[in-house]
Amino acid sequence: MTFKGQASQTGLTRFTAPMSLSSVKHFEPDPLHVDQALHHLSKRGFRPTRRGNLTVSVRATRAVFEETFGTRLEAVRLDPKQDYAFRSFYFPADGAPWSPPAEVADIIDDAYI
């Protein structure tokens, strides 16, 4: 999960122009906003697993993810001939709805699998 920067209403995943290393600091999220988002997500069943300077990793069941972000996940099968750690994973299909609750949508930039 990525967050909106303190100096911008856009986060790293939504910023479309090339950026320099010195520009990245403008995308550091407000730590209080990250805490808020984690609190709201934890109440919904997500479990934080790793927190970095710009992102947070969380875990949840498929049902919790779908309900929280108002979307549908579909199984994506991987080539069994390749040496992947998993045979499949879930991902929103193209055009799938996306409607996270306002208290999360106002803070996060993107949630991805």
Contact map, one row per residue, 1 for C-alpha under 8 A:
11100000000000000000000000000000000000000000000000000011110000000000000000000000000000000000000000000000000111110
11110000001110000000000000000000000000000000000000000111000000000000000000000000000000000000000000000000000111100
11111000001100000000000000011000010000000000000000000110000000000000000000000000000000000000000000000000001111000
01111101111100000000000000111000000000000000000000000000000000000000000000000000000000000000000000000000001110000
00111111111100000000000001111100000000000000000000000000000000000000000000000000000000000000000000000000000000000
00011111100000000000000001111100000000000000000000000000000000000000000000000000000000000000000000000000000000000
00001111100000000000000001100000000000000000000000000000000000000000000000000000000000000000000000000000000000000
00011111111000000000000001100000000000000000000000000000000000000000000000000000000000000000000000000000000000000
00011111111000000000000000000000000000000000000000000000000000000000000000000000000000000000000000000000000000000
00011001111101100000000000100000000000000000000000000000000000000000000000000000000000000000000000000000000010000
01111001111111100000000000100000000000000000000000000000000000000000000000000000000000000000000000000000000011000
01111000011111100000000000100000000000000000000000000000000000000000000000000000000000000000000000000000000010000
01000000001111110000000000000000000000000000000000000000000000000000000000000000000000000000000000000000000011000
00000000011111110000000000000000000000000000000000000000000000000000000000000000000000000000000000000000000010000
00000000011111111000000000000000000000000000000000000000000000000000000000000000000000000000000000000000000000000
00000000000011111100000000000000000000000000000000000000000000000000000000000000000000000000000000000000000000000
00000000000000111110000000000000000000000000000000000000000000000000000000000000000000000000000000000000000000000
00000000000000011111000000000000000000000000000000000000000000000000000000000000000000000000000000000000000000000
00000000000000001111101100000000000000000000000000000000000000000000000000000000000000000000000000000000000000000
00000000000000000111111100000000000000000000000000000000000000000000000000000000000000000000000000000000000000000
00000000000000000011111110000000000000000000000000000000000000000000000000000000000000000000000000000000000000000
00000000000000000001111110000000000000000000000000000000000000000000000000000000000000000000000000000000000000000
00000000000000000011111111100000000000000000000000000000000000000000000000000000000000000000000000000000000000000
00000000000000000011111111110000000000000000000000000000000000000000000000000000000000000000000000000000000000000
00000000000000000000111111110000000000000000000000000000000000000000000000000000000000000000000000000000000000000
00001111000000000000001111110000000000000000000000000000000000000000000000000000000000000000000000000000000000000
00011111011100000000001111111000000000000000000000000100000000000000000000000000000000000000000000000000000000000
00111100000000000000000111111100000000000000000000001100000000000000000000000000000000000000000000000000000000000
00111100000000000000000000111110110000000000000000001100000000000000000000000000000000000000000000000000000000000
00001100000000000000000000011111110000000000000000000000000000000000000000000000000000000000000000000000000000000
00000000000000000000000000001111111000000000000000000000000000000000000000000000000000000000000000000000000000000
00000000000000000000000000000111111100000000000000000000000000000000000000000000000000000000000000000000000000000
00000000000000000000000000001111111110000000000000000000000000000000000000000000000000000000000000000000001000000
00100000000000000000000000001111111111000000000000000000000000000000000000000000000000000000000000000000001000000
00000000000000000000000000000011111111100000000000000000000000000000000000000000000000000000000000000000000000000
00000000000000000000000000000001111111110000000000000000000000000000000000000000000000000000000000000000000000000
00000000000000000000000000000000111111111000000000000000000000000000000000000000000000000000000000000011001100000
00000000000000000000000000000000011111111100000100000000000000000000000000000000000000000000000000000000000000000
00000000000000000000000000000000001111111110000000000000000000000000000000000000000000000000000000000000000000000
00000000000000000000000000000000000111111111000000000000000000000000000000000000000000000000000000000011000000000
00000000000000000000000000000000000011111111111000000000000000000000000000000000000000000000000000000001000000000
00000000000000000000000000000000000001111111111100000000000000000000000000000000000000000000000000000000000000000
00000000000000000000000000000000000000111111110000000000000000000000000000000000000000000000000000000000000000000
00000000000000000000000000000000000000011111110000000000000000010001000000000000000000000000000000000000000000000
00000000000000000000000000000000000000001111111000000000000100010000000000000000000000000000000000000000000000000
00000000000000000000000000000000000000001111111100000000011100010000000000000000000000000000000000000000000000000
00000000000000000000000000000000000000001100111110000000011100000000000000000000000000000000000000000000000000000
00000000000000000000000000000000000001000100011111100001111000000000000000000000000000000000000000000000000000000
00000000000000000000000000000000000000000000001111100001111000000000000000000000000000000000000000000000000000000
00000000000000000000000000000000000000000000000111110001110000000000000000000000000000000000000000000000000000000
00000000000000000000000000000000000000000000000111111011100000000000000000000000000000000000000000000000000000000
00000000000000000000000000000000000000000000000001111111000000000000000000000000000000000000000000000000000000000
00000000000000000000000000011000000000000000000000111110000000000000000000000000000000000000000000000000000000000
01100000000000000000000000111000000000000000000000011111000000000000000000000000000000000000000000000000000000000
11100000000000000000000000000000000000000000000000111111100000000000000000000000000000000000000000000000000000000
11000000000000000000000000000000000000000000000111110111110000000000000000000000000000000000000000000000000000000
10000000000000000000000000000000000000000000000111100011111000000000000000000000000000000000000000000000000000000
10000000000000000000000000000000000000000000011111000001111100000000000000000000000000000000000000000000000000000
00000000000000000000000000000000000000000000011110000000111110000000000000000000000000000000000000000000000000000
00000000000000000000000000000000000000000000111000000000011111011000000000000000000000000000000000000000000000000
00000000000000000000000000000000000000000000000000000000001111111000000000000000000000000000000000000000000000000
00000000000000000000000000000000000000000000000000000000000111111100000010000000000000000100000000000000000000000
00000000000000000000000000000000000000000000000000000000000011111110000000000000000000000000000000000000000000000
00000000000000000000000000000000000000000001110000000000000111111111000000000000000000000000000000000000000000000
00000000000000000000000000000000000000000000000000000000000111111111101000000000000000000000000000000000000000000
00000000000000000000000000000000000000000000000000000000000001111111111110000000000000000000000000000000000000000
00000000000000000000000000000000000000000000000000000000000000111111111000000000000000000000000000000000000000000
00000000000000000000000000000000000000000001000000000000000000011111110000000000000000000000000000011000000000000
00000000000000000000000000000000000000000000000000000000000000001111111000000000000000000000000001111000000000000
00000000000000000000000000000000000000000000000000000000000000000111111100000000000000000000000011110000000000000
00000000000000000000000000000000000000000000000000000000000000001110111110000000000000000001000111100000000000000
00000000000000000000000000000000000000000000000000000000000000000100011111000000000000000001100110000000000000000
00000000000000000000000000000000000000000000000000000000000001000100001111100000000000000111100000000000000000000
00000000000000000000000000000000000000000000000000000000000000000000000111110000000000000111100000000000000000000
00000000000000000000000000000000000000000000000000000000000000000000000011111000000000011110000000000000000000000
00000000000000000000000000000000000000000000000000000000000000000000000001111100000000011110000000000000000000000
00000000000000000000000000000000000000000000000000000000000000000000000000111110000000111000000000000000000000000
00000000000000000000000000000000000000000000000000000000000000000000000000011111010101110000000000000000000000000
00000000000000000000000000000000000000000000000000000000000000000000000000001111110000100000000000000000000000000
00000000000000000000000000000000000000000000000000000000000000000000000000000111111100100000000000000000000000000
00000000000000000000000000000000000000000000000000000000000000000000000000000011111000000000000000000000000000000
00000000000000000000000000000000000000000000000000000000000000000000000000000111111100000000000000000000000000000
00000000000000000000000000000000000000000000000000000000000000000000000000000001111110000000000000000000000000000
00000000000000000000000000000000000000000000000000000000000000000000000000000101011111100000000000000000000000000
00000000000000000000000000000000000000000000000000000000000000000000000000000000001111100000000000000000000000000
00000000000000000000000000000000000000000000000000000000000000000000000000000100000111111000000000000000000000000
00000000000000000000000000000000000000000000000000000000000000000000000000001111000111111000000000000000000000000
00000000000000000000000000000000000000000000000000000000000000000000000000111100000001111100000000000000000000000
00000000000000000000000000000000000000000000000000000000000000000000000000111000000001111110000000000000000000000
00000000000000000000000000000000000000000000000000000000000001000000000011110000000000011111000000000000000000001
00000000000000000000000000000000000000000000000000000000000000000000000011110000000000001111100000000000000000001
00000000000000000000000000000000000000000000000000000000000000000000001111000000000000000111110100000000000000000
00000000000000000000000000000000000000000000000000000000000000000000000111000000000000000011111100000000000000000
00000000000000000000000000000000000000000000000000000000000000000000000000000000000000000001111100000000000000000
00000000000000000000000000000000000000000000000000000000000000000000000000000000000000000000111110000000000000000
00000000000000000000000000000000000000000000000000000000000000000000001100000000000000000001111111000000000000000
00000000000000000000000000000000000000000000000000000000000000000000011100000000000000000000001111100000000000000
00000000000000000000000000000000000000000000000000000000000000000000111000000000000000000000000111110000000000000
00000000000000000000000000000000000000000000000000000000000000000000111000000000000000000000000011111000000000000
00000000000000000000000000000000000000000000000000000000000000000001110000000000000000000000000001111101100000000
00000000000000000000000000000000000000000000000000000000000000000001100000000000000000000000000000111111100000000
00000000000000000000000000000000000000000000000000000000000000000000000000000000000000000000000000011111110000000
00000000000000000000000000000000000010010000000000000000000000000000000000000000000000000000000000001111111000000
00000000000000000000000000000000000010011000000000000000000000000000000000000000000000000000000000011111111100000
00000000000000000000000000000000000000000000000000000000000000000000000000000000000000000000000000011111111110000
00000000000000000000000000000000000000000000000000000000000000000000000000000000000000000000000000000111111100000
00110000000000000000000000000000110010000000000000000000000000000000000000000000000000000000000000000011111110000
11110000000000000000000000000000000010000000000000000000000000000000000000000000000000000000000000000001111111100
11110000011111000000000000000000000000000000000000000000000000000000000000000000000000000000000000000000101111100
11100000001010000000000000000000000000000000000000000000000000000000000000000000000000000000000000000000000111110
11000000000000000000000000000000000000000000000000000000000000000000000000000000000000000000000000000000000111111
10000000000000000000000000000000000000000000000000000000000000000000000000000000000000000000000000000000000001111
00000000000000000000000000000000000000000000000000000000000000000000000000000000000000000110000000000000000000111
